Amino acid sequence: MSDQQSLIPRHQGWPLINIREPHNNDVLCGRGGGAQNHAGNYKYRHLVNNNKIRYLTGSKKIKPIVARELVETIYRMDPPGRFLELCTTTGTYFDIGEAKAAQKVSQAL
């Protein structure tokens, strides 16, 4: 399913590009202390840890469902969380989209 066909509500009123300051529910993609110490990444890791057994014991059919549920949980936070990547040329963040976010969650699980 493409991001345009998503059933998950997307960040109404929150930008998806040229983000200078991520908020506390955003998940920062990338390596290093900046991303790992961000408040949204702590919440994200907590969600991942709480769903690892369900994911690992689930069938091939269940695993992508679990990953999408975690993405949806981040998206439904108040304010809505986004999965952000840093653009090295502009120094701002951009949303990576639902499909890449689900891939990131699957890898973490």
C-alpha positions in Angstrom: 0.0 0.0 0.0 1.4 3.4 -1.0 1.5 6.3 1.4 -1.2 7.9 -0.8 -3.5 4.9 -0.1 -2.8 4.8 3.6 -5.6 4.3 6.0 -3.6 5.8 8.8 -4.4 9.5 9.4 -1.4 11.7 8.6 -0.1 14.6 10.7 -2.8 17.2 9.9 -1.4 20.6 10.6 2.2 19.3 11.1 4.8 19.7 8.3 6.4 16.7 6.6 9.3 18.5 5.1 11.7 21.3 6.1 11.3 20.5 9.8 13.8 22.5 11.9 12.9 21.2 15.3 11.5 17.7 15.8 9.0 17.4 18.7 9.0 14.8 21.5 6.9 12.2 19.6 9.0 12.3 16.4 11.3 9.3 15.7 14.6 10.4 14.3 16.1 8.0 11.8 19.9 7.5 11.8 22.7 6.5 14.0 24.4 8.4 16.8 23.6 10.0 20.1 21.4 12.7 18.7 18.8 10.3 17.3 19.1 7.7 20.0 18.8 10.2 22.9 15.7 12.0 21.4 12.5 11.6 23.5 10.5 10.2 20.6 13.1 7.5 20.0 12.8 6.4 23.7 9.1 6.0 23.2 9.7 4.2 19.9 12.1 1.7 21.5 9.7 1.1 24.4 6.9 0.3 21.8 9.3 -2.0 19.9 10.4 -3.8 23.1 6.7 -4.3 24.2 5.9 -6.0 20.8 9.0 -8.1 20.1 7.6 -11.4 21.3 4.4 -10.9 19.4 6.3 -10.1 16.2 8.9 -12.9 16.6 6.2 -15.5 17.3 3.9 -14.3 14.6 3.4 -15.7 11.2 4.6 -14.1 8.0 1.2 -12.6 7.6 1.1 -11.1 11.2 4.6 -9.5 11.1 3.8 -6.7 8.7 0.5 -6.0 10.6 2.4 -5.6 13.9 4.9 -3.2 12.2 2.1 -1.1 10.7 0.3 -1.0 14.1 3.4 0.5 15.7 3.7 3.1 12.9 0.0 3.9 13.5 0.6 4.2 17.3 3.4 6.8 16.6 1.2 8.6 14.1 -1.8 8.8 16.5 0.2 10.4 19.4 -0.6 14.0 20.4 1.1 15.8 18.7 1.3 13.2 16.0 4.7 11.5 15.7 6.6 11.4 12.4 9.5 9.2 11.3 12.1 11.8 10.3 15.4 11.7 8.5 18.0 14.6 8.4 18.7 16.2 5.0 22.4 16.9 5.1 22.2 19.6 2.5 19.6 21.7 4.2 20.1 20.7 7.8 16.3 20.1 8.2 14.3 16.9 8.7 11.8 15.3 6.4 9.2 12.5 6.9 10.3 9.2 5.4 6.7 8.0 4.7 4.7 5.2 6.0 6.3 2.4 3.9 9.8 3.2 5.0 8.6 3.7 8.6 7.1 0.2 8.6 10.4 -1.2 7.2 12.3 0.6 10.0 10.0 -0.9 12.6 10.2 -4.4 11.1 14.0 -4.2 11.3 13.9 -3.0 14.9 11.6 -5.9 15.8 
